[in-house]
Amino acid sequence: MNFDFDWSSLLSSALTISGRILLLIILFLIIKPIGKKLITGLMNQVASKQKLSEGRKKTLSNLLLNVYSYVLIFLFVAMLLPIFNIPIAPLLAGAGIIGLAIGFGAQGLVSDIVTGFFILIEKQIDVDDYVTAGGENGIVEELGLRTTQIRSFDGTLNYIPNRYIQNVNNHTRGNMRALVDFGIAYEENIDHVTQVIQKVCDEMSENPLIKEGPDVVGVQSLDDSQVTLRVIAQTEKNEQFGIERELRKRIKEALDENNIEIPYPHQVNVPKS
């Protein structure tokens, strides 16, 4: 029995395979950033011509980049297998049979993709939108065909399967409303207080983030220990919270300067005689 082995042939074959794999890796490392740059440039041109919002542009760009990455991975595997003399056609046929077999177990995945497709086409959500969807509340960071990523205001990033997004409340379509309620004592003159607060509102109206107002709309409620006045302004999207904080600060300072009492709980200790 002959146990002779052609080590030179084996080494030559291994070097050939290694070289082809290395060449394939280098090729894809070159193609990947070029494709991403082309997609980004194309989306910038489309956004400019179609006058797309920044959020819509980010949404479509992220989606195209994800699809591009999946296609590259598929092509890489399809080109890698023949290097090891593994035929692709039987694998594709087997994948079709396996896909049919597990299709019933992948209904959730199919539902995610279909729902994500309609969310995208109907423009229900865009990146950077402030939404309530899938039981979560926050800013959309990425919209994909399978999941939607929403960043809560405490910093948590929520990955929501699209099939769970049945109702969408988009809080950023059009101008946003900044609303501030302020309580004053019943003894104060409402007209005088309104003038003081409106002066603050007039000064704030020069802020470019405010699209309309702010204005004092009047008495909102008569509570047990205070009269509540309401101020409303229309702001750029996602800027309403910052405007509300600034309004509260300036109104508080203006009320203090004019010696207008803001009710707050008092505790009186009466010693026994």
N, C-alpha and C positions, 0 to 999 in steps of 0.2 A: 504493500500500500504506500502510495506516494504522498508524503506530508509537506512537500515543498510548497512554499507560499510566495507569491510575487509581491514582495513588500514595496518595490519601486512603483509598480502599477497602482497599488493601494494608496501610496503617498501622493502620487501624481493625481489620482482621482480626488483625494481629500483636498489637495491644494486647489484643484479646479472648482470643487464645490464651494470651498471657503471663499475663493475669489469671486465667484458668481453671487454668493450671498452678500459679501461686502459691497460689491458693485450695486446690488439691488438696494441695500440699505442707504448707500450714498445717494443713489438716484432719488429715493423717496425723501431723504432729508433735504434735497435741493428742491424737489417739486412741491413739498408741503408748504413752505413759507411763500413760495411764488404764487401758489393757488390762493392762499389766504389774502395776499396782497391784492391780487386781481379781484377777488370777491369784494373786499373792502372798498377798492376803488370804484368798482361797478356800482355798489350800493350808494356810494357818495354821489355818483353821477345821477342815478335814478332818483335819489332823495331830493337832489337839487332841481331836477326837471319836473318831478311830480309834486314838489313842495311837501315832502313827507316830514312829519314831526321827528324830533330827535329820538323819542321813544320808539316810534314805529320803525325808524331806520335801524336802531339797535336790535329790535325784535327780529326783523328779517335777516339782518347780518348774522346774528347768532345762530339762527335756524339754518341758514345756508352753510355756515362754517361747520355745524354739526353734521349735516348731510355729507358735506365734502370729506370730513374726517372718516365717516363710516365707509364711504366709497373707496377712499385710499386704503383703509384696512383690508377691505375685501379684495382689492386688486393686489395688494402686497401678498396676501395669503395665496391668491390664485397664481401668482408668478413664482412664489416660493416653493410650492409643492412640486412642480415639474423638475426643479433642480434635484430633488431627491427621487426622481422617477416615479412619483405618485400621480396616477392619472386623475384628472379633475372630473371628467364626465361621470364616472361611477359615483363619485362623492356627491356631485350635484343631484344625481338621481336618488341616491340614498337620503340626501338632505330633504328632498321633496317628500319622500315617503315618511321620514321621521317628522317633518313639519306637519304633514296631514295627521299623523298619529297624535301629536301633542297639540294640534289646533284647538281641540275642545278644552284643553287645560290652559290655553293662552288667550281665552276670551277677554280677560281683564286687560291684557296688553293691547289687543286689537281695539278695545273700547277706549283706552287711553289715547291711542293714535288718532282714531276717528274724532274723538272729542277735541283733541288738540288741533286737529285740522280745521274744524269748524270755528273754534275760538280764534284761530289765526285769520281765517277768511273773513269772518264777521267783525274783526277788529274789536272784539270785546275787551281785550287786555293788550297793553304794550309795556315794554320795559320802562321802568321808572314811574309807572302809574301807582297811585295809592288805591288799593282795592281791599275789599272783603270777599274772600272766595275760599271754598273748601274748608270753612270753619276757621280760617286764619285772616288776620288783619295786618297789612303792612305794605311795603314797597316791592313791586315786582322786579326781580333781578334778572330772571331768565325765563323765557317761554319756549318750551320744547314740545315735540310731538308726543312725548310720553309723560313728562312731568313739568310742572310749573314751580319755580323757586320764588318764594315770597319771604322777604326779610322783615321780621317783626320789629317793633320799635325798641324792644329790649335787646336787639342784636341777634336773636335766634333766626337761623336760616331754615325755612320750612320747605321740604320737598313734597309737593302735593301731586299724586297721580291725577291726571286730567279727568278721569272718569268720576272723581269725587267733586269736581267743580260743576255743580248743577245750577247754582245761582251766583251771579257775579254782580257785586256792587262796586262800580268804578267811581271813585270820589274825585277824579282828576279830569273829567271831561268838562271843559269850560272853566270859567273862573271859580275859585274856591271861596267859601265864606268864612271869614274870621268873626267870631262872636265872643263878646266880653260882657258879662253881667257884673254890676257893681252895686253894693248895698250902701245906703245912707240912712241916718237916723230920721225918725218921723218928725223931729223938731226942725230939720233943715228945710230951707226954701227950695223946692224942686226946680223952679225956673232958674234960680241963681246957679244951682249945681249943674243944671243942663248947660248953661252958658260956659261954665268953667270946663266941663268935659268936652264940649264941642270945640272950644279953642284948642285943646290938645289934639282933637281929631283933625282940625284944619291944618295944624302943623305936621301931623303924620301923613296927610294926603300927598305931600311932596315925595314920599318914598316911592321909587319906581316899581317896587314889588306890589304896590296897591293899585288896582285897576279902577276901583270905584269906592268913594267914601274915604275914611270911615265917617259915620254919622250916628248921632244919638237918636234912636227911634222912639224913646219915651219910657214910661213906666212899664216894666214887665210884670211885676207882681207886688202885692202888699203882704209881706211875711209877718211873722210874729213880732220880730224886733227890728225890722228894717224895711225900707222901700227900695226895691231892686230896679235899677235902670239898665237898659240894654244898648250896647254899641255894636254896629254891624259894618263890615267892610268886605269888598270883593278883592281877592288877591290872585297872584299867579299860582299855578298848581304847586302843591306841597310847601307853600310859603305861609299858609294860614296860621300855623302854630307859632312860628317866630313872630309874626305880626301881633298875634294875641298876647304873647308875653311882653312885647314892647309896649303895647297899649295899656296893659295892666300896670306896668311900672310907671309910665308917664302919668296915667290918671291918678294913681296913688300919690305921687309926688305933688300933682296939682291940687288935690284935695287937702293934703297936709299944708301946703302953702296958704290956702284960703281958709284954714281952720274949720274945714268941713268934717264932721264926725263920721267915721266909718264904724258901725257897731261891731263889737266883739264881746265874747263872754267875759263877765266879771264875776269874781268870787269875793264875797264879803264875809269876814269872820266876826261874829258878835260874841264877845266873852260873857260868861255868866257873871252876874253881879253877886 
